[in-house]
Amino acid sequence: MSFGVILLVHADFDRAAQLVRHWARGGCPVVIHVDRRVKPARFDAFAKAVADLPDVLLSSRTACEWGTWGLVAATQRAAELMLLRFPGVGHVYLASGSCLPLRPVRELVDYLAARPDTDFIESATTSDVAWPVGGLDTERFTLRFPFPWKRYRRLFNGYVRWQRRLGVSRRVPGGLVPHMGSQWWCLTRATLSGILTDPARARYDRYFRRVWIPDESYFQTLARQHARVIESRSLTLSKFDFQGKPHVFYDDHLQLLRRSDCFVARKIWPRADKLYAAFLKDPDSFAPRAEPSPGRIDRVFSKAVDRRIRGRRGLLMQSRFPDGRRSDPMTAQPFSVFQGFAELFDGFEPWLARTTDARVHGHLFARDRVQFNDDQGTMAGGLSDGAALRDYDPEGFLMSLIWNTRGEHQCFQFSPDDAQAIAPRLARDPNAQISVISGAWTVPLFLSRAQIPVIRKKVAHLQRVETAYLGLLRAPGVKARARIWTLAEFVEAPMEHLHTILSEMGGGRVPPPMEVPRMVDLTGFDRFLQDLKNQGLHPHVVGDFPTTGSSGWPSGDTSAEESPGSVAHS
């Protein structure tokens, strides 16, 4: 008889009974502690289910609440009964009702028999680990914790704050250096007996009774006082997420668990029928395996934690809603935003689509509706052209659009007259390639031939909106790739600027396009700007527009060959 098993059970009694029979078939005595909060009828049924097993005992019961002394007291009671009734036990293995053996019991018997003086218990000082989650590492040993965190969270937090203000600091009993680690250990009989019969046990118990989560520190600390050889590791595979919550293993983790070569794993979903069927079957079907190596699957869990925290770039999902405190790009891939181009060039959108093979939309954030390319009512992923749906979550709308069209380069128009809620996000997104001709929104107003007093208020409003947007794009820390020209600057060398934009979209230097868009007729635009100034409104976002009436770009029926820096039509 090499080792005995202490099983802590509080739920899923059918699975617990199945585990008890498995351990017993392997020749291991089992001492079971059932949480005192379990109803008597349920306890009696479970006790009856395992009553036929000769080396299975039930210890006296105590209430077990997470993070409190009850778990340590339950383990002490079961351990005392184990050492008393089974003198041949060399090691004692602590497990729970959700711990599933992954290898034949015979293999664990042989493994422990070859290491008769070795204690397997994770045990490290608080200064050497970064496991604690929630800000209580050293303080769990220096403050008092009389209230269960799960049941009285506000009282728990308030009492901690009160002790901090008063400068409370408990004294650790002499000779002890607090250690922490997994609560699932396998101790030698000598070490466990030494802990339970230590002359100072009453003093240690009084101290740890008010320690935070003592089941992760009581045996881990006292084992250092009595053990001859400590392997600071657990033979039970248990993984935790970034919040300190245990990973739950399901049926689809079967191959992952086999690859770990660990003896026991927790926490197993009680309805993982395939796992229980696979690992609790005839031991003859198992091939001998190597030393337990949970590190083999650490990479999988690291990726899972990273996926849980950071998600996939550009994907919204239930487990990770966007958080502005994270620095990940908002979208899945690069996209382009054009402001002022559709206003300055006739047919700019179809020209850009022909020139770049990108999917070119209109104003996705127009106030009345979403202007998808080709005037579609819905887009990939079931995105609607309804403005109300888009404006409910504009960031999610844009992320979904880019995610659902991966492999295509998305382009859309933006203007001061559009809904502006998306503007700050555009400025922070490193995937955004933003090209702005500031003041170009004045061109449609000029072409409307409306009287200045009629449009003056609208011009003033749009200029304020655009100025705020340009401020976002020019602010420190902006991640978007933004190119900004005033209208006056752009019309001086439009082909050069368009070629720069196309090169950026193409990921490098591209040849000049064989076809160029046609600029609207700006004859008289300089007079329009002067009239605005005469009305007391200075359109500064336009820049220093020339007063000669010459725009430097073909307008009307003028061909591209007459434009400086342009190329001829094919």
Secondary structure in CASP SS format (residue, H / E / C, confidence):
PFRMAT SS
TARGET T0000
AUTHOR 0000-0000-0000
METHOD secondary structure of the structure
MODEL  1
M C 1.00
S C 1.00
F E 1.00
G E 1.00
V E 1.00
I E 1.00
L E 1.00
L E 1.00
V E 1.00
H C 1.00
A C 1.00
D C 1.00
F H 1.00
D H 1.00
R H 1.00
A H 1.00
A H 1.00
Q H 1.00
L H 1.00
V H 1.00
R H 1.00
H H 1.00
W H 1.00
A H 1.00
R H 1.00
G C 1.00
G C 1.00
C C 1.00
P C 1.00
V E 1.00
V E 1.00
I E 1.00
H E 1.00
V E 1.00
D C 1.00
R C 1.00
R C 1.00
V C 1.00
K C 1.00
P H 1.00
A H 1.00
R H 1.00
F H 1.00
D H 1.00
A H 1.00
F H 1.00
A H 1.00
K H 1.00
A H 1.00
V C 1.00
A C 1.00
D C 1.00
L C 1.00
P C 1.00
D C 1.00
V E 1.00
L E 1.00
L E 1.00
S C 1.00
S C 1.00
R C 1.00
T C 1.00
A C 1.00
C C 1.00
E C 1.00
W C 1.00
G C 1.00
T C 1.00
W C 1.00
G H 1.00
L H 1.00
V H 1.00
A H 1.00
A H 1.00
T H 1.00
Q H 1.00
R H 1.00
A H 1.00
A H 1.00
E H 1.00
L H 1.00
M H 1.00
L H 1.00
L H 1.00
R H 1.00
F C 1.00
P C 1.00
G C 1.00
V C 1.00
G C 1.00
H E 1.00
V E 1.00
Y E 1.00
L E 1.00
A E 1.00
S E 1.00
G C 1.00
S C 1.00
C C 1.00
L E 1.00
P E 1.00
L C 1.00
R C 1.00
P C 1.00
V H 1.00
R H 1.00
E H 1.00
L H 1.00
V H 1.00
D H 1.00
Y H 1.00
L H 1.00
A H 1.00
A C 1.00
R C 1.00
P C 1.00
D C 1.00
T E 1.00
D E 1.00
F E 1.00
I C 1.00
E C 1.00
S C 1.00
A E 1.00
T E 1.00
T H 1.00
S H 1.00
D H 1.00
V C 1.00
A C 1.00
W C 1.00
P C 1.00
V C 1.00
G C 1.00
G C 1.00
L C 1.00
D C 1.00
T C 1.00
E H 1.00
R H 1.00
F H 1.00
T H 1.00
L C 1.00
R C 1.00
F C 1.00
P C 1.00
F C 1.00
P C 1.00
W C 1.00
K C 1.00
R C 1.00
Y C 1.00
R H 1.00
R H 1.00
L H 1.00
F H 1.00
N H 1.00
G H 1.00
Y H 1.00
V H 1.00
R H 1.00
W H 1.00
Q H 1.00
R H 1.00
R H 1.00
L H 1.00
G C 1.00
V C 1.00
S C 1.00
R C 1.00
R C 1.00
V C 1.00
P C 1.00
G C 1.00
G C 1.00
L C 1.00
V C 1.00
P C 1.00
H E 1.00
M E 1.00
G C 1.00
S C 1.00
Q C 1.00
W C 1.00
W C 1.00
C E 1.00
L E 1.00
T E 1.00
R H 1.00
A H 1.00
T H 1.00
L H 1.00
S H 1.00
G H 1.00
I H 1.00
L H 1.00
T C 1.00
D C 1.00
P C 1.00
A C 1.00
R H 1.00
A H 1.00
R H 1.00
Y H 1.00
D H 1.00
R H 1.00
Y H 1.00
F H 1.00
R C 1.00
R C 1.00
V C 1.00
W C 1.00
I C 1.00
P H 1.00
D H 1.00
E H 1.00
S C 1.00
Y H 1.00
F H 1.00
Q H 1.00
T H 1.00
L H 1.00
A H 1.00
R H 1.00
Q H 1.00
H H 1.00
A C 1.00
R C 1.00
V E 1.00
I E 1.00
E E 1.00
S C 1.00
R C 1.00
S C 1.00
L C 1.00
T E 1.00
L E 1.00
S C 1.00
K C 1.00
F E 1.00
D C 1.00
F C 1.00
Q C 1.00
G C 1.00
K C 1.00
P E 1.00
H C 1.00
V C 1.00
F E 1.00
Y C 1.00
D H 1.00
D H 1.00
H H 1.00
L H 1.00
Q H 1.00
L H 1.00
L H 1.00
R H 1.00
R H 1.00
S H 1.00
D C 1.00
C C 1.00
F C 1.00
V E 1.00
A E 1.00
R C 1.00
K C 1.00
I E 1.00
W C 1.00
P C 1.00
R C 1.00
A C 1.00
D H 1.00
K H 1.00
L H 1.00
Y H 1.00
A H 1.00
A H 1.00
F H 1.00
L C 1.00
K C 1.00
D C 1.00
P H 1.00
D H 1.00
S H 1.00
F C 1.00
A C 1.00
P C 1.00
R C 1.00
A C 1.00
E C 1.00
P C 1.00
S C 1.00
P H 1.00
G H 1.00
R H 1.00
I H 1.00
D H 1.00
R H 1.00
V H 1.00
F H 1.00
S H 1.00
K H 1.00
A H 1.00
V H 1.00
D H 1.00
R H 1.00
R H 1.00
I H 1.00
R H 1.00
G C 1.00
R C 1.00
R C 1.00
G C 1.00
L C 1.00
L C 1.00
M E 1.00
Q C 1.00
S C 1.00
R E 1.00
F C 1.00
P C 1.00
D C 1.00
G C 1.00
R C 1.00
R C 1.00
S C 1.00
D C 1.00
P C 1.00
M C 1.00
T C 1.00
A C 1.00
Q C 1.00
P C 1.00
F E 1.00
S E 1.00
V E 1.00
F E 1.00
Q E 1.00
G C 1.00
F H 1.00
A H 1.00
E H 1.00
L H 1.00
F E 1.00
D E 1.00
G C 1.00
F H 1.00
E H 1.00
P H 1.00
W H 1.00
L H 1.00
A H 1.00
R H 1.00
T H 1.00
T H 1.00
D C 1.00
A C 1.00
R E 1.00
V E 1.00
H E 1.00
G E 1.00
H E 1.00
L C 1.00
F C 1.00
A C 1.00
R C 1.00
D C 1.00
R E 1.00
V C 1.00
Q C 1.00
F C 1.00
N H 1.00
D H 1.00
D H 1.00
Q C 1.00
G C 1.00
T E 1.00
M E 1.00
A C 1.00
G C 1.00
G C 1.00
L E 1.00
S E 1.00
D C 1.00
G E 1.00
A H 1.00
A H 1.00
L H 1.00
R H 1.00
D H 1.00
Y H 1.00
D C 1.00
P H 1.00
E H 1.00
G H 1.00
F H 1.00
L H 1.00
M H 1.00
S H 1.00
L H 1.00
I H 1.00
W H 1.00
N H 1.00
T C 1.00
R C 1.00
G C 1.00
E C 1.00
H C 1.00
Q E 1.00
C E 1.00
F E 1.00
Q E 1.00
F C 1.00
S C 1.00
P C 1.00
D C 1.00
D C 1.00
A C 1.00
Q C 1.00
A C 1.00
I C 1.00
A H 1.00
P H 1.00
R H 1.00
L H 1.00
A H 1.00
R H 1.00
D C 1.00
P C 1.00
N C 1.00
A E 1.00
Q E 1.00
I E 1.00
S E 1.00
V E 1.00
I E 1.00
S E 1.00
G C 1.00
A C 1.00
W C 1.00
T H 1.00
V H 1.00
P H 1.00
L H 1.00
F H 1.00
L H 1.00
S C 1.00
R C 1.00
A C 1.00
Q C 1.00
I H 1.00
P H 1.00
V H 1.00
I H 1.00
R H 1.00
K H 1.00
K H 1.00
V H 1.00
A H 1.00
H H 1.00
L H 1.00
Q H 1.00
R H 1.00
V H 1.00
E H 1.00
T H 1.00
A H 1.00
Y H 1.00
L H 1.00
G H 1.00
L H 1.00
L H 1.00
R H 1.00
A C 1.00
P C 1.00
G C 1.00
V C 1.00
K C 1.00
A C 1.00
R E 1.00
A E 1.00
R E 1.00
I E 1.00
W E 1.00
T E 1.00
L H 1.00
A H 1.00
E H 1.00
F H 1.00
V H 1.00
E H 1.00
A C 1.00
P H 1.00
M H 1.00
E H 1.00
H H 1.00
L H 1.00
H H 1.00
T H 1.00
I H 1.00
L H 1.00
S H 1.00
E H 1.00
M H 1.00
G C 1.00
G C 1.00
G C 1.00
R C 1.00
V C 1.00
P C 1.00
P C 1.00
P C 1.00
M C 1.00
E C 1.00
V C 1.00
P C 1.00
R E 1.00
M E 1.00
V C 1.00
D C 1.00
L C 1.00
T C 1.00
G C 1.00
F H 1.00
D H 1.00
R H 1.00
F H 1.00
L H 1.00
Q H 1.00
D H 1.00
L H 1.00
K H 1.00
N H 1.00
Q C 1.00
G C 1.00
L C 1.00
H C 1.00
P C 1.00
H H 1.00
V H 1.00
V H 1.00
G C 1.00
D C 1.00
F C 1.00
P C 1.00
T C 1.00
T C 1.00
G C 1.00
S C 1.00
S C 1.00
G C 1.00
W C 1.00
P C 1.00
S E 1.00
G C 1.00
D C 1.00
T C 1.00
S C 1.00
A H 1.00
E H 1.00
E H 1.00
S C 1.00
P C 1.00
G C 1.00
S C 1.00
V C 1.00
A C 1.00
H C 1.00
S C 1.00
END
